[in-house]
């Protein structure tokens, strides 16, 4: 398996993010469900070059918490 840039692929499958004007993304983790040539499903993880392991772990944990509990940002409750 060879590593490859996936920006265009993410555009093709319609990946979006909710960003405000002036937000500056600095790191990313991408989890892809892939169907292999034999039809079997697989998960593949990608990450930005500058992402260190401890930040990746924190981002993954936070994302899981948000997905499991429906986290609501109290600053958006106005």
Biopython code that builds the backbone (N, CA, C, O; Angstrom):
import numpy as np
from Bio.PDB.StructureBuilder import StructureBuilder

atoms = [
    (1, "UNK", "N", (0.852, -1.168, 0.000)),
    (1, "UNK", "CA", (0.000, 0.000, 0.000)),
    (1, "UNK", "C", (0.904, 1.240, 0.000)),
    (1, "UNK", "O", (1.822, 1.336, 0.815)),
    (2, "UNK", "N", (0.653, 2.168, -0.892)),
    (2, "UNK", "CA", (1.456, 3.378, -0.991)),
    (2, "UNK", "C", (0.692, 4.575, -0.433)),
    (2, "UNK", "O", (-0.501, 4.735, -0.690)),
    (3, "UNK", "N", (1.384, 5.409, 0.328)),
    (3, "UNK", "CA", (0.754, 6.633, 0.828)),
    (3, "UNK", "C", (0.513, 7.577, -0.334)),
    (3, "UNK", "O", (1.311, 7.659, -1.268)),
    (4, "UNK", "N", (-0.617, 8.300, -0.258)),
    (4, "UNK", "CA", (-0.944, 9.268, -1.296)),
    (4, "UNK", "C", (-1.719, 10.432, -0.707)),
    (4, "UNK", "O", (-2.412, 10.279, 0.299)),
    (5, "UNK", "N", (-1.605, 11.580, -1.325)),
    (5, "UNK", "CA", (-2.366, 12.764, -0.904)),
    (5, "UNK", "C", (-3.840, 12.489, -1.165)),
    (5, "UNK", "O", (-4.185, 11.887, -2.182)),
    (6, "UNK", "N", (-4.727, 12.928, -0.245)),
    (6, "UNK", "CA", (-6.142, 12.581, -0.388)),
    (6, "UNK", "C", (-7.070, 13.793, -0.426)),
    (6, "UNK", "O", (-8.288, 13.632, -0.356)),
    (7, "UNK", "N", (-6.521, 15.000, -0.535)),
    (7, "UNK", "CA", (-7.368, 16.197, -0.567)),
    (7, "UNK", "C", (-8.433, 16.147, -1.644)),
    (7, "UNK", "O", (-9.607, 16.400, -1.374)),
    (8, "UNK", "N", (-8.029, 15.818, -2.869)),
    (8, "UNK", "CA", (-8.971, 15.756, -3.976)),
    (8, "UNK", "C", (-9.983, 14.625, -3.772)),
    (8, "UNK", "O", (-11.155, 14.766, -4.122)),
    (9, "UNK", "N", (-9.530, 13.511, -3.207)),
    (9, "UNK", "CA", (-10.435, 12.399, -2.909)),
    (9, "UNK", "C", (-11.513, 12.835, -1.920)),
    (9, "UNK", "O", (-12.687, 12.510, -2.096)),
    (10, "UNK", "N", (-11.113, 13.574, -0.874)),
    (10, "UNK", "CA", (-12.088, 14.050, 0.110)),
    (10, "UNK", "C", (-13.097, 14.994, -0.536)),
    (10, "UNK", "O", (-14.281, 14.963, -0.200)),
    (11, "UNK", "N", (-12.633, 15.832, -1.464)),
    (11, "UNK", "CA", (-13.551, 16.702, -2.209)),
    (11, "UNK", "C", (-14.528, 15.871, -3.029)),
    (11, "UNK", "O", (-15.721, 16.171, -3.077)),
    (12, "UNK", "N", (-14.019, 14.829, -3.671)),
    (12, "UNK", "CA", (-14.836, 13.979, -4.536)),
    (12, "UNK", "C", (-15.955, 13.282, -3.764)),
    (12, "UNK", "O", (-17.070, 13.153, -4.269)),
    (13, "UNK", "N", (-15.660, 12.833, -2.544)),
    (13, "UNK", "CA", (-16.708, 12.135, -1.776)),
    (13, "UNK", "C", (-17.529, 13.091, -0.915)),
    (13, "UNK", "O", (-18.378, 12.650, -0.140)),
    (14, "UNK", "N", (-17.282, 14.406, -1.045)),
    (14, "UNK", "CA", (-18.136, 15.408, -0.415)),
    (14, "UNK", "C", (-17.861, 15.687, 1.050)),
    (14, "UNK", "O", (-18.782, 16.045, 1.784)),
    (15, "UNK", "N", (-16.628, 15.535, 1.497)),
    (15, "UNK", "CA", (-16.289, 15.828, 2.895)),
    (15, "UNK", "C", (-16.328, 17.339, 3.112)),
    (15, "UNK", "O", (-15.736, 18.098, 2.345)),
    (16, "UNK", "N", (-17.027, 17.768, 4.161)),
    (16, "UNK", "CA", (-17.109, 19.189, 4.510)),
    (16, "UNK", "C", (-16.814, 19.365, 5.996)),
    (16, "UNK", "O", (-16.835, 18.400, 6.761)),
    (17, "UNK", "N", (-16.541, 20.592, 6.392)),
    (17, "UNK", "CA", (-16.338, 20.919, 7.805)),
    (17, "UNK", "C", (-16.995, 22.271, 8.069)),
    (17, "UNK", "O", (-17.046, 23.129, 7.187)),
    (18, "UNK", "N", (-17.491, 22.450, 9.276)),
    (18, "UNK", "CA", (-18.152, 23.688, 9.676)),
    (18, "UNK", "C", (-17.098, 24.651, 10.220)),
    (18, "UNK", "O", (-16.714, 24.555, 11.386)),
    (19, "UNK", "N", (-16.631, 25.573, 9.387)),
    (19, "UNK", "CA", (-15.604, 26.529, 9.773)),
    (19, "UNK", "C", (-16.157, 27.942, 9.690)),
    (19, "UNK", "O", (-16.925, 28.264, 8.784)),
    (20, "UNK", "N", (-15.766, 28.775, 10.632)),
    (20, "UNK", "CA", (-16.152, 30.181, 10.621)),
    (20, "UNK", "C", (-15.100, 31.002, 9.898)),
    (20, "UNK", "O", (-13.953, 30.575, 9.766)),
    (21, "UNK", "N", (-15.489, 32.182, 9.430)),
    (21, "UNK", "CA", (-14.559, 33.121, 8.802)),
    (21, "UNK", "C", (-13.401, 33.381, 9.748)),
    (21, "UNK", "O", (-13.616, 33.683, 10.922)),
    (22, "UNK", "N", (-12.194, 33.271, 9.262)),
    (22, "UNK", "CA", (-11.006, 33.511, 10.079)),
    (22, "UNK", "C", (-10.465, 32.290, 10.791)),
    (22, "UNK", "O", (-9.366, 32.345, 11.343)),
    (23, "UNK", "N", (-11.213, 31.168, 10.795)),
    (23, "UNK", "CA", (-10.702, 29.936, 11.395)),
    (23, "UNK", "C", (-9.493, 29.453, 10.591)),
    (23, "UNK", "O", (-9.474, 29.564, 9.365)),
    (24, "UNK", "N", (-8.496, 28.923, 11.281)),
    (24, "UNK", "CA", (-7.294, 28.452, 10.610)),
    (24, "UNK", "C", (-7.031, 26.992, 10.988)),
    (24, "UNK", "O", (-6.453, 26.723, 12.041)),
    (25, "UNK", "N", (-7.446, 26.056, 10.146)),
    (25, "UNK", "CA", (-7.164, 24.646, 10.428)),
    (25, "UNK", "C", (-5.657, 24.411, 10.469)),
    (25, "UNK", "O", (-4.923, 24.902, 9.611)),
    (26, "UNK", "N", (-5.197, 23.657, 11.473)),
    (26, "UNK", "CA", (-3.760, 23.417, 11.612)),
    (26, "UNK", "C", (-3.392, 21.938, 11.590)),
    (26, "UNK", "O", (-2.254, 21.605, 11.262)),
    (27, "UNK", "N", (-4.303, 21.052, 11.924)),
    (27, "UNK", "CA", (-4.041, 19.613, 11.905)),
    (27, "UNK", "C", (-5.312, 18.884, 11.522)),
    (27, "UNK", "O", (-6.411, 19.424, 11.655)),
    (28, "UNK", "N", (-5.164, 17.661, 11.047)),
    (28, "UNK", "CA", (-6.329, 16.860, 10.668)),
    (28, "UNK", "C", (-6.040, 15.376, 10.847)),
    (28, "UNK", "O", (-4.922, 14.899, 10.653)),
    (29, "UNK", "N", (-7.099, 14.673, 11.224)),
    (29, "UNK", "CA", (-7.112, 13.208, 11.215)),
    (29, "UNK", "C", (-8.279, 12.828, 10.313)),
    (29, "UNK", "O", (-9.370, 13.387, 10.428)),
    (30, "UNK", "N", (-8.048, 11.891, 9.432)),
    (30, "UNK", "CA", (-9.095, 11.438, 8.524)),
    (30, "UNK", "C", (-9.222, 9.935, 8.678)),
    (30, "UNK", "O", (-8.230, 9.209, 8.607)),
    (31, "UNK", "N", (-10.447, 9.468, 8.891)),
    (31, "UNK", "CA", (-10.711, 8.032, 8.947)),
    (31, "UNK", "C", (-11.581, 7.695, 7.745)),
    (31, "UNK", "O", (-12.681, 8.226, 7.594)),
    (32, "UNK", "N", (-11.081, 6.815, 6.900)),
    (32, "UNK", "CA", (-11.785, 6.451, 5.678)),
    (32, "UNK", "C", (-12.263, 5.011, 5.734)),
    (32, "UNK", "O", (-11.518, 4.118, 6.136)),
    (33, "UNK", "N", (-13.502, 4.788, 5.332)),
    (33, "UNK", "CA", (-13.966, 3.419, 5.093)),
    (33, "UNK", "C", (-13.657, 3.133, 3.628)),
    (33, "UNK", "O", (-14.077, 3.872, 2.737)),
    (34, "UNK", "N", (-12.926, 2.063, 3.396)),
    (34, "UNK", "CA", (-12.488, 1.696, 2.057)),
    (34, "UNK", "C", (-13.027, 0.305, 1.738)),
    (34, "UNK", "O", (-13.008, -0.584, 2.589)),
    (35, "UNK", "N", (-13.500, 0.124, 0.526)),
    (35, "UNK", "CA", (-13.883, -1.211, 0.062)),
    (35, "UNK", "C", (-12.731, -1.714, -0.804)),
    (35, "UNK", "O", (-12.415, -1.130, -1.840)),
    (36, "UNK", "N", (-12.121, -2.787, -0.370)),
    (36, "UNK", "CA", (-10.983, -3.375, -1.073)),
    (36, "UNK", "C", (-11.433, -4.009, -2.398)),
    (36, "UNK", "O", (-12.627, -4.204, -2.628)),
    (37, "UNK", "N", (-10.481, -4.321, -3.246)),
    (37, "UNK", "CA", (-10.776, -4.914, -4.557)),
    (37, "UNK", "C", (-11.574, -6.211, -4.444)),
    (37, "UNK", "O", (-12.361, -6.543, -5.331)),
    (38, "UNK", "N", (-11.363, -6.948, -3.332)),
    (38, "UNK", "CA", (-12.100, -8.210, -3.146)),
    (38, "UNK", "C", (-13.477, -7.998, -2.520)),
    (38, "UNK", "O", (-14.191, -8.965, -2.253)),
    (39, "UNK", "N", (-13.859, -6.718, -2.280)),
    (39, "UNK", "CA", (-15.173, -6.403, -1.729)),
    (39, "UNK", "C", (-15.213, -6.286, -0.223)),
    (39, "UNK", "O", (-16.260, -5.952, 0.332)),
    (40, "UNK", "N", (-14.107, -6.548, 0.460)),
    (40, "UNK", "CA", (-14.099, -6.475, 1.920)),
    (40, "UNK", "C", (-13.896, -5.022, 2.388)),
    (40, "UNK", "O", (-13.116, -4.273, 1.800)),
    (41, "UNK", "N", (-14.610, -4.644, 3.452)),
    (41, "UNK", "CA", (-14.458, -3.290, 3.972)),
    (41, "UNK", "C", (-13.213, -3.181, 4.856)),
    (41, "UNK", "O", (-12.778, -4.155, 5.471)),
    (42, "UNK", "N", (-12.660, -1.982, 4.901)),
    (42, "UNK", "CA", (-11.465, -1.737, 5.699)),
    (42, "UNK", "C", (-11.483, -0.301, 6.186)),
    (42, "UNK", "O", (-12.137, 0.547, 5.578)),
    (43, "UNK", "N", (-10.778, -0.013, 7.271)),
    (43, "UNK", "CA", (-10.599, 1.355, 7.737)),
    (43, "UNK", "C", (-9.157, 1.770, 7.500)),
    (43, "UNK", "O", (-8.226, 0.992, 7.706)),
    (44, "UNK", "N", (-8.990, 3.018, 7.061)),
    (44, "UNK", "CA", (-7.677, 3.585, 6.815)),
    (44, "UNK", "C", (-7.630, 4.939, 7.505)),
    (44, "UNK", "O", (-8.584, 5.713, 7.427)),
    (45, "UNK", "N", (-6.518, 5.229, 8.182)),
    (45, "UNK", "CA", (-6.371, 6.510, 8.880)),
    (45, "UNK", "C", (-5.305, 7.344, 8.180)),
    (45, "UNK", "O", (-4.231, 6.850, 7.837)),
    (46, "UNK", "N", (-5.624, 8.611, 7.978)),
    (46, "UNK", "CA", (-4.659, 9.563, 7.451)),
    (46, "UNK", "C", (-4.495, 10.702, 8.439)),
    (46, "UNK", "O", (-5.334, 10.896, 9.318)),
    (47, "UNK", "N", (-3.413, 11.455, 8.297)),
    (47, "UNK", "CA", (-3.175, 12.570, 9.214)),
    (47, "UNK", "C", (-2.304, 13.615, 8.541)),
    (47, "UNK", "O", (-1.588, 13.333, 7.580)),
    (48, "UNK", "N", (-2.383, 14.812, 9.063)),
    (48, "UNK", "CA", (-1.537, 15.882, 8.543)),
    (48, "UNK", "C", (-0.100, 15.658, 8.993)),
    (48, "UNK", "O", (0.155, 15.003, 10.004)),
    (49, "UNK", "N", (0.836, 16.212, 8.223)),
    (49, "UNK", "CA", (2.264, 15.974, 8.481)),
    (49, "UNK", "C", (2.720, 16.429, 9.865)),
    (49, "UNK", "O", (3.544, 15.766, 10.496)),
    (50, "UNK", "N", (2.190, 17.552, 10.336)),
    (50, "UNK", "CA", (2.678, 18.124, 11.591)),
    (50, "UNK", "C", (2.000, 17.548, 12.835)),
    (50, "UNK", "O", (2.367, 17.907, 13.953)),
    (51, "UNK", "N", (1.023, 16.666, 12.660)),
    (51, "UNK", "CA", (0.255, 16.144, 13.792)),
    (51, "UNK", "C", (1.088, 15.175, 14.626)),
    (51, "UNK", "O", (1.556, 14.153, 14.124)),
    (52, "UNK", "N", (1.269, 15.510, 15.917)),
    (52, "UNK", "CA", (1.996, 14.610, 16.813)),
    (52, "UNK", "C", (1.021, 13.611, 17.437)),
    (52, "UNK", "O", (-0.194, 13.809, 17.404)),
    (53, "UNK", "N", (1.570, 12.537, 18.005)),
    (53, "UNK", "CA", (0.726, 11.446, 18.495)),
    (53, "UNK", "C", (-0.177, 11.859, 19.648)),
    (53, "UNK", "O", (-1.305, 11.377, 19.743)),
    (54, "UNK", "N", (0.286, 12.729, 20.514)),
    (54, "UNK", "CA", (-0.530, 13.091, 21.674)),
    (54, "UNK", "C", (-1.710, 13.975, 21.260)),
    (54, "UNK", "O", (-2.805, 13.852, 21.810)),
    (55, "UNK", "N", (-1.484, 14.864, 20.292)),
    (55, "UNK", "CA", (-2.586, 15.676, 19.776)),
    (55, "UNK", "C", (-3.559, 14.795, 19.003)),
    (55, "UNK", "O", (-4.772, 14.979, 19.102)),
    (56, "UNK", "N", (-3.042, 13.841, 18.234)),
    (56, "UNK", "CA", (-3.904, 12.911, 17.497)),
    (56, "UNK", "C", (-4.787, 12.116, 18.456)),
    (56, "UNK", "O", (-5.977, 11.930, 18.199)),
    (57, "UNK", "N", (-4.210, 11.654, 19.551)),
    (57, "UNK", "CA", (-4.981, 10.914, 20.545)),
    (57, "UNK", "C", (-6.062, 11.804, 21.165)),
    (57, "UNK", "O", (-7.205, 11.374, 21.323)),
    (58, "UNK", "N", (-5.708, 13.023, 21.510)),
    (58, "UNK", "CA", (-6.683, 13.958, 22.078)),
    (58, "UNK", "C", (-7.807, 14.280, 21.107)),
    (58, "UNK", "O", (-8.975, 14.309, 21.493)),
    (59, "UNK", "N", (-7.459, 14.523, 19.842)),
    (59, "UNK", "CA", (-8.477, 14.822, 18.829)),
    (59, "UNK", "C", (-9.409, 13.631, 18.619)),
    (59, "UNK", "O", (-10.621, 13.804, 18.492)),
    (60, "UNK", "N", (-8.845, 12.428, 18.584)),
    (60, "UNK", "CA", (-9.651, 11.224, 18.395)),
    (60, "UNK", "C", (-10.585, 10.997, 19.577)),
    (60, "UNK", "O", (-11.751, 10.649, 19.395)),
    (61, "UNK", "N", (-10.074, 11.193, 20.780)),
    (61, "UNK", "CA", (-10.889, 11.034, 21.989)),
    (61, "UNK", "C", (-12.012, 12.065, 22.025)),
    (61, "UNK", "O", (-13.154, 11.734, 22.343)),
    (62, "UNK", "N", (-11.686, 13.317, 21.697)),
    (62, "UNK", "CA", (-12.706, 14.370, 21.675)),
    (62, "UNK", "C", (-13.764, 14.078, 20.618)),
    (62, "UNK", "O", (-14.956, 14.254, 20.871)),
    (63, "UNK", "N", (-13.344, 13.635, 19.441)),
    (63, "UNK", "CA", (-14.295, 13.319, 18.373)),
    (63, "UNK", "C", (-15.224, 12.181, 18.785)),
    (63, "UNK", "O", (-16.423, 12.224, 18.508)),
    (64, "UNK", "N", (-14.674, 11.164, 19.445)),
    (64, "UNK", "CA", (-15.500, 10.045, 19.897)),
    (64, "UNK", "C", (-16.514, 10.521, 20.938)),
    (64, "UNK", "O", (-17.672, 10.105, 20.910)),
    (65, "UNK", "N", (-16.088, 11.377, 21.843)),
    (65, "UNK", "CA", (-16.993, 11.914, 22.856)),
    (65, "UNK", "C", (-18.124, 12.714, 22.207)),
    (65, "UNK", "O", (-19.289, 12.577, 22.580)),
    (66, "UNK", "N", (-17.768, 13.537, 21.245)),
    (66, "UNK", "CA", (-18.782, 14.340, 20.544)),
    (66, "UNK", "C", (-19.759, 13.432, 19.802)),
    (66, "UNK", "O", (-20.970, 13.639, 19.875)),
    (67, "UNK", "N", (-19.247, 12.434, 19.093)),
    (67, "UNK", "CA", (-20.115, 11.517, 18.344)),
    (67, "UNK", "C", (-21.023, 10.715, 19.273)),
    (67, "UNK", "O", (-22.182, 10.470, 18.941)),
    (68, "UNK", "N", (-20.512, 10.305, 20.429)),
    (68, "UNK", "CA", (-21.291, 9.467, 21.351)),
    (68, "UNK", "C", (-22.316, 10.246, 22.160)),
    (68, "UNK", "O", (-23.378, 9.716, 22.488)),
    (69, "UNK", "N", (-22.010, 11.498, 22.487)),
    (69, "UNK", "CA", (-22.881, 12.219, 23.422)),
    (69, "UNK", "C", (-23.587, 13.419, 22.827)),
    (69, "UNK", "O", (-24.410, 14.031, 23.507)),
    (70, "UNK", "N", (-23.307, 13.778, 21.605)),
    (70, "UNK", "CA", (-23.948, 14.951, 21.024)),
    (70, "UNK", "C", (-23.513, 16.229, 21.708)),
    (70, "UNK", "O", (-24.346, 17.092, 21.981)),
    (71, "UNK", "N", (-22.224, 16.371, 21.993)),
    (71, "UNK", "CA", (-21.653, 17.559, 22.640)),
    (71, "UNK", "C", (-22.201, 18.828, 22.016)),
    (71, "UNK", "O", (-22.276, 18.950, 20.793)),
    (72, "UNK", "N", (-22.585, 19.775, 22.867)),
    (72, "UNK", "CA", (-23.085, 21.072, 22.396)),
    (72, "UNK", "C", (-22.187, 22.158, 22.934)),
    (72, "UNK", "O", (-21.953, 22.229, 24.140)),
    (73, "UNK", "N", (-21.674, 23.014, 22.051)),
    (73, "UNK", "CA", (-20.837, 24.143, 22.449)),
    (73, "UNK", "C", (-21.743, 25.201, 23.066)),
    (73, "UNK", "O", (-22.575, 25.776, 22.365)),
    (74, "UNK", "N", (-21.600, 25.472, 24.362)),
    (74, "UNK", "CA", (-22.476, 26.401, 25.066)),
    (74, "UNK", "C", (-22.370, 27.818, 24.515)),
    (74, "UNK", "O", (-23.295, 28.609, 24.699)),
    (75, "UNK", "N", (-21.284, 28.162, 23.853)),
    (75, "UNK", "CA", (-21.172, 29.510, 23.279)),
    (75, "UNK", "C", (-22.108, 29.682, 22.097)),
    (75, "UNK", "O", (-22.379, 30.814, 21.697)),
    (76, "UNK", "N", (-22.613, 28.593, 21.525)),
    (76, "UNK", "CA", (-23.548, 28.664, 20.390)),
    (76, "UNK", "C", (-25.003, 28.685, 20.825)),
    (76, "UNK", "O", (-25.888, 28.703, 19.970)),
    (77, "UNK", "N", (-25.287, 28.684, 22.136)),
    (77, "UNK", "CA", (-26.659, 28.626, 22.641)),
    (77, "UNK", "C", (-27.384, 29.967, 22.628)),
    (77, "UNK", "O", (-28.553, 30.026, 23.008)),
    (78, "UNK", "N", (-26.734, 31.031, 22.206)),
    (78, "UNK", "CA", (-27.348, 32.363, 22.256)),
    (78, "UNK", "C", (-28.595, 32.480, 21.439)),
    (78, "UNK", "O", (-29.207, 33.548, 21.396)),
]
sb = StructureBuilder()
sb.init_structure("model")
sb.init_model(0)
sb.init_chain("A")
sb.init_seg("    ")
for serial, (resi, resn, name, xyz) in enumerate(atoms, 1):
    if name == "N":
        sb.init_residue(resn, " ", resi, " ")
    sb.init_atom(name, np.array(xyz, "f"), 0.0, 1.0, " ", f" {name:<3s}", serial, name[0])
structure = sb.get_structure()
